[in-house]
Amino acid sequence: MPDEFVPIQVETHKIEMEKTLAKFGMSGERLSLVDETERATGAERVSRCTKIEGRIFFKKTVTAEDFREVVGSLRQFDEREKASLKDPWAFIRQRLLHEICHIQYRHMDEYACNKWAFYELKKG
């Protein structure tokens, strides 16, 4: 994590998020930016989805604690992959891709969706 973490203002990336959703055939209407997700721990404190409705909920502001929780939940992944998340857009995009994976491939577990998200993140 950066020495001095600057909270990530997700709303400043909303247009890019909508473009990412469109790339996977999803409309921006499926995205809701919220003050808090309904989950208090792990990566779900930043983003979560409802698979059946295909909605994605994303916290408006990602704090240092949120960032640590997400990166901490990725212990099975390479340090280089986790280090790439220091870039705010890469962090947001990885979480968004993770949720897209859960919606489009409902049978995939957390590890598989994170792996797919990192793969898509590398593709650009």
C-alpha positions as CSV (number, residue, x, y, z in Angstrom):
1,M,0.0,0.0,0.0
2,P,1.3,3.5,-0.7
3,D,2.9,5.2,2.3
4,E,0.3,8.0,2.3
5,F,-2.9,6.5,1.0
6,V,-5.2,9.0,-0.6
7,P,-8.9,7.9,-0.4
8,I,-10.1,6.8,-3.8
9,Q,-13.1,8.8,-5.0
10,V,-14.9,6.2,-7.1
11,E,-17.3,8.7,-8.6
12,T,-14.5,10.4,-10.6
13,H,-14.1,7.1,-12.5
14,K,-17.8,6.5,-13.2
15,I,-17.5,7.2,-17.0
16,E,-14.7,4.7,-17.3
17,M,-16.6,2.2,-15.2
18,E,-19.6,2.5,-17.5
19,K,-17.4,1.9,-20.5
20,T,-16.0,-1.2,-18.9
21,L,-19.6,-2.4,-18.2
22,A,-20.5,-1.7,-21.8
23,K,-17.5,-3.7,-23.0
24,F,-19.2,-6.7,-21.4
25,G,-22.7,-5.9,-22.6
26,M,-23.9,-4.3,-19.4
27,S,-25.5,-0.9,-19.1
28,G,-24.3,1.7,-16.6
29,E,-27.7,1.6,-15.0
30,R,-26.6,-1.6,-13.3
31,L,-24.0,0.3,-11.3
32,S,-24.9,2.0,-8.0
33,L,-22.4,4.1,-6.1
34,V,-23.3,3.9,-2.4
35,D,-22.0,5.3,0.9
36,E,-21.5,1.9,2.4
37,T,-22.1,-1.6,1.0
38,E,-24.2,-4.0,3.1
39,R,-21.1,-6.0,3.9
40,A,-18.7,-5.0,6.7
41,T,-15.7,-7.2,6.0
42,G,-13.4,-8.3,3.3
43,A,-13.5,-7.2,-0.3
44,E,-17.3,-6.9,-0.1
45,R,-16.9,-3.7,2.0
46,V,-15.9,-2.0,-1.3
47,S,-18.0,-3.8,-4.0
48,R,-20.6,-6.5,-4.3
49,C,-23.2,-7.6,-6.7
50,T,-26.5,-9.3,-7.0
51,K,-26.1,-12.1,-9.5
52,I,-29.7,-12.6,-10.5
53,E,-30.6,-8.9,-10.9
54,G,-27.1,-8.2,-12.3
55,R,-26.6,-5.1,-10.1
56,I,-23.2,-3.9,-8.9
57,F,-22.9,-1.8,-5.7
58,F,-19.7,0.1,-5.3
59,K,-18.6,2.2,-2.3
60,K,-18.2,5.9,-3.3
61,T,-15.1,6.4,-1.3
62,V,-12.4,3.7,-0.7
63,T,-10.5,4.3,2.5
64,A,-7.1,3.0,3.4
65,E,-8.8,0.4,5.6
66,D,-11.0,-0.7,2.7
67,F,-7.9,-1.0,0.5
68,R,-6.1,-3.1,3.0
69,E,-9.1,-5.4,3.4
70,V,-9.3,-6.0,-0.4
71,V,-5.6,-6.5,-0.9
72,G,-5.5,-8.8,2.2
73,S,-8.2,-10.9,0.7
74,L,-6.0,-11.5,-2.4
75,R,-3.3,-13.5,-0.5
76,Q,-3.3,-16.2,-3.2
77,F,-2.1,-13.8,-5.8
78,D,1.3,-12.6,-6.9
79,E,2.8,-9.6,-5.2
80,R,3.1,-7.8,-8.6
81,E,-0.6,-8.2,-9.3
82,K,-1.4,-6.8,-5.9
83,A,1.1,-4.0,-6.3
84,S,-0.7,-3.0,-9.5
85,L,-3.7,-2.1,-7.5
86,K,-1.9,0.9,-6.0
87,D,-3.1,2.8,-9.0
88,P,-6.7,4.0,-8.2
89,W,-8.2,3.1,-11.6
90,A,-6.6,-0.3,-11.6
91,F,-8.0,-1.0,-8.1
92,I,-11.5,0.1,-9.1
93,R,-11.4,-1.7,-12.4
94,Q,-10.2,-5.0,-10.8
95,R,-13.1,-4.8,-8.3
96,L,-15.6,-4.0,-11.1
97,L,-14.3,-6.8,-13.3
98,H,-14.5,-9.2,-10.3
99,E,-18.2,-8.3,-9.9
100,I,-18.9,-8.6,-13.7
101,C,-17.4,-12.0,-13.5
102,H,-19.8,-13.0,-10.7
103,I,-22.8,-11.8,-12.8
104,Q,-21.7,-13.3,-16.1
105,Y,-20.2,-16.6,-14.8
106,R,-22.4,-17.2,-11.7
107,H,-20.8,-20.6,-10.9
108,M,-17.3,-19.1,-10.4
109,D,-16.0,-18.6,-6.9
110,E,-14.1,-15.7,-5.4
111,Y,-10.7,-16.9,-6.5
112,A,-11.8,-17.6,-10.0
113,C,-13.4,-14.2,-10.4
114,N,-10.3,-12.5,-9.0
115,K,-8.1,-14.4,-11.4
116,W,-10.4,-13.5,-14.3
117,A,-10.4,-9.9,-13.2
118,F,-6.6,-9.7,-13.1
119,Y,-6.4,-11.3,-16.5
120,E,-8.8,-8.8,-18.0
121,L,-7.0,-6.0,-16.2
122,K,-3.7,-7.1,-17.9
123,K,-5.4,-7.2,-21.3
124,G,-6.3,-3.5,-20.9
